Amino acid sequence: MSGARPVALLLPGQGFQHAGMAVELYTREPRFTAVADEFLTALGPEGATVRDDWLACVDGGPADRGTSAQPLLFLIGYAIGEVLASRGIRPAVMVGHSVGELAAATLAGVLDLPAAARILAARCSALEEAPPGGMLAVAGAPETVLDCLRARSVGGSVVVGAHNGPQQTVLAGPEPDLSEAERAVRDGGLVARRVRALEPWHSPAMGPAARRFGAAVAAEPLRPPTIPIVSTRTGRVVTDAEAVRPGFWAEQMAAPVLFWPALDAVLGGGAYTVVDAAPAGGLATLARRHPSVRAGRSTVLPLLAPGGRDAWTVWTEGLARLEPTASPAHAQQR
């Protein structure tokens, strides 16, 4: 049992996708299926393409393009949140990594689902403004990684795109500068691997795309959140004023993801059951490094199976552990 700890729900973003992610939930979990179909229908003509790419379970290519990965990652996080809600499990707080922050906003009522689908479609269209590029995960603190780049005179177009842990930094930028940065950090003795992204997410190179996306967000009604969201853009709770400002949601495309500061803001303030909605438990891996988890004050519960585990068993066992945490008050709020 997960006990009486409140739930902190983590929602995935670009780079956490893999072929076949959550397909078993789509085929076997009725509420997940219904929510997924509602979103894909609302997405318009592109929804059918996104569904076909997803169910084809082909690794690489479409799975890594933002035009496919972004709506699917949103779908998975949002649909899992809706399944939990249908079972009376309401998170006390949410943290969304990259596009996962839009899933959190929708679960919290900032956007309704049709509006979310429209802005996801616009987000994908805005990628026409993004140059070829990518992201690079490096085992090192942000300042250590940047010192390595400076020492080797790597240009400033490559920046820290995400801070995922004390020794987990993700660089982002356009090509060929990102390849130059990759050589530099490896020459500097740091371990690095490419993130599954074909665009320079969360770097200034995404600025034109973010501005185009912002026009679409501005066309939708925005409301204050009904569930607290700790933003991975600011590392603190999203205020009502921020939630209703279109630029807050649009500008994060070109701003670094402060996942570790956001997680620390949550777990530093209390004990939680940290529920990971990311494919293969990707955010759980990061969360387990937090001192609150290492000390046993908080626990981590991935709902989607890592490699080699039976997906349906992981899902059903995770739900069984969570359901005792749902209070009657939470169920009534839904």
N, C-alpha and C positions, 0 to 999 in steps of 0.2 A: 504494500500500500504506500502511496505517496504522502499519507498523513494529511494534516490540516494546513499545510503551507499554501499560501496563495500562489496562483499560477502566473508565471512570466512567459509569454508566448513569443518565440523568435521566428521571424518570417524571412525567407531566403531571397537573395538577389543574384545578379549576374555572376557566373563562375561556378555556381553550385549545381548547375544542371548536368544531367547525364541521360543517355538514351534510355527510354522506358521508365523514367522516373514517375512514380505514383500511378502507373497504368493499371496495376492490380486494384488500386482503390477505385479507379474509374469503372472497372468491370464488376466490382463486387460490393462496393459501399454505396447504397442507393442515394443517400443524401449528398455525398460527394459527386456522384454522377449528375444528379439534378442541378446542382450549383454550377458544375463545370459546363454542362450543356447550356444553361442560361447565359453564362458569360460568353461562351463561344458564339452563340447566336447573336448576342448583343454586339459582338465585335464586328459583325457585318460580313461581307464576302471573304475577308481574310480569315475569319474564324474557321472555315472549312479547311483551309490550307494548314493553319496551325494545328488543328486536330489530326489531320492526315500525317503531318510530320511527327507529331507526338506518338501516335499509335503505331507508326512504322518502326519505331524503336531502333532507328539507325544512328549510330554514334558519329560524332563530328558533323561538319557541314551545317545543315539546318539547325541542329541542336545547339550550335554555338553562335549562330547569327543572332544579333539582338532582336531582329524582327520576329523570330520564333521563340527564343529563350525568354524574352521579357514578358510577353503575355502568358506563357506557360508557368513561369515562376510566380507571377501574380496569381494565376488561377489556383495553383497548388496551395499557396499560403492562405488565400482567401477561402477556398473550399474546405480546407482543414479547419480553419477558424469557425466556419459555419457548421461543420459536423460537431465540433466541440460544443458550440452554443446549443445545438439541437438536443444535446445530452445534458444540458444544464451546467456546462463547464464554461464559466466566463472568466477570462484572464483579468488579473488585477492590473496588469501593465503589459504593453507590447513593445517590442523592438524590431524594426524592419531593416534588413540589410539591403541598401540600394533600392531596387524596385519593390522590395518587401515593405518599404515604408508606405507605398501607395496601397498595398494590401491592408496594412494596419489602419491606414486612414479610412478605407472603405468599411472594414469591420467596426471601426469606431464611429461610423456615421458621418464622417466629414464629406464623403461622396456616397451617392447611391450607386448600385451596380451598373445601371445603364450609363451613367456619367463616367464611371471608372473605365468602362469598356471604350467609350469615346476617346478618353484621354490616353488610354493605352494604345489605341489605333494611331492617334496623333503622335505619340512618343515614337512609335515604330516608323511612321512617315518622316519624322524629324531626323532620323538616322541618315537620310540622304545628305544632310549637312555635315556628317561626321567623316573625318578622313580615315583611311586605313590605319589601324593601330591595334592596341591590345593592352594587356595587363600582365604583370610579372610578380609572383609571390616570392618574397625574399625572407630568409630566416635571419632576422636582425631587427633591432629597434629602429624606428624611423630616422633618428639623427645619425645612427651608425651607417645606415644605407645611404643617406644623403651625403655624408662625409666621403664615402667611397666614390660616389659619382663626382663630387667636387674635386677630389684628388686626381681623378682621371679626366677632368675637363669635359665631362659629358654635358651636353647642352641643357638649358633650362626647360625645354618642352616636356621633359619627363619629370613627373612629380609623384609625391605620395598620393595614391588614389584611395587607399584604405589602410586604416590602422586596426588590425584584427586581434592583436595581442601584444604583450610586452616585447616579444621577439618575432612578431609576425607583421610584416609590412608588405603592402602591395603597391608596386609602381605602376603608373599608367602614362601613356603618351602615344603619339603617332609614330609610324614607321618613316624612315629607318632609325629614328632616334631611340626607340625602345630596344631594338636589337643591339645598338651600341651600348645602352645601359646594361643589358643582359651580359654582354661580354665584360663590361667593367666590374660588375659585382662578382662575377665568377672569378675574374682575375684577382679580385680583392679577397678571395677566400670564402665568400659567402655562398650558401646553397640557394639556388633559385630554380623556379619552374614556371612555365607559362600557365596563366589562368585561362579558363575556357571563355574567351571573349575575343571578338574580331574587331571591336571598336575601342577607342581609348577612354573608356568610361571614367568619370570622376576626375577628369583633368581639364585644364583650360581649353584643350582642343575640342571639347564638346560644347563650348560656349554658343556657337551658332545654332546647334541643334537644341540646346536648352532654351534659347530665346524663341525659336519657332514653337517648341513645345509649350512654352509659357502662354502663348496666345490662345492655345486650345484650352489650357487649364482655366484661363481667365473667362472663358465662355460658359463655365459650369458654376452652379451654385455650390458654395462651400459652407460647411457648418462646423461649429465647435465640436471636438471629439467627446463622445460619451464614455470612452475608456481611455485612461492615460496612455500616451505614447511617448516613450523616451526616444528622441530623434537621434539618428546616427549622423545627422548633419551638424547638430549643435552639442550633442552629449548631454542634453537635459530634456525635461518634460516639455512637449509642444504646448505653447500657450494658445488660448482661444484666438488671440490676435494673429498669431502666426498661422494657425490652421485655416483661417479665412483669407489669407493673402496668397494669391496664385503663385507669386514668385517663390514662396517658400518651398513649394513642391516642385517647381520647374527647375530652379537653380541647382538642386541637388545632383542633377545629371553631370554637372561640371565641377562639383565640390567634393572633397574627400569624404569617404565613409568613415566616421569615427565610431566603429563598432565597439572597440574595447572601452573607450570612455563611456559610451552609452550603457554597456553591460555593467561596468563598474558603478555607474550612477544607480542602477537598479539593485545589484547584489550588495553594494556597500551600505544600503539602507535597510536591509532585512533579509530574512531567510525565505527562499522561494523554491517551488518546483519549476524548474526551467524546462519548458516544453519546446522541443525543436521541430519545426515543420519543414526543415530543409531536406532536400534529397540526400540520401546516404548519411544522414546525421551530421552534415557538414558543420552546422553551427554548434552542435553539441560538442564536437571535438574542440572548438575554440573555448566554449563556456567551461569545460572541465578544467581548464587551466586557471580559472579564477580562484583567488584565495578562499572565498566563501564556499566554493564547491570542494576544494581540496581539504578544507577543515571540516567538512560534513555539515555545515550549516544549511547549505542549499543542495538540492539534488538536480540531476540533469536527466531528461527523459526524451530521447529521440523517437519520433513516430514513424519515420521512414527508414527502411532497413539499409545498413551499410552493406558493402559487398559480401556475398556469401551467406547472408541471412535470409530466411524466408520472409518475404515482405508482409504477407498477410498475418503471420504469427506476430511479428514485431508490432504491427498496427493494432491488432486486437488485444495483445498483452498491454500495450501502452494505454489504450482506452480503459482497460480494466483497472489499471493502477490509478488513473486519473479520476474516474467517476466518483469515488468516495469523497473527493475534494469539493464537489459541487454542493453548494448550500441551497436550501429551498428558496432563499431570497434571490440567488442568482438565477434559478430556473424561472421564477416569477417575472424577473426583469425581461426575459425573452418572451 
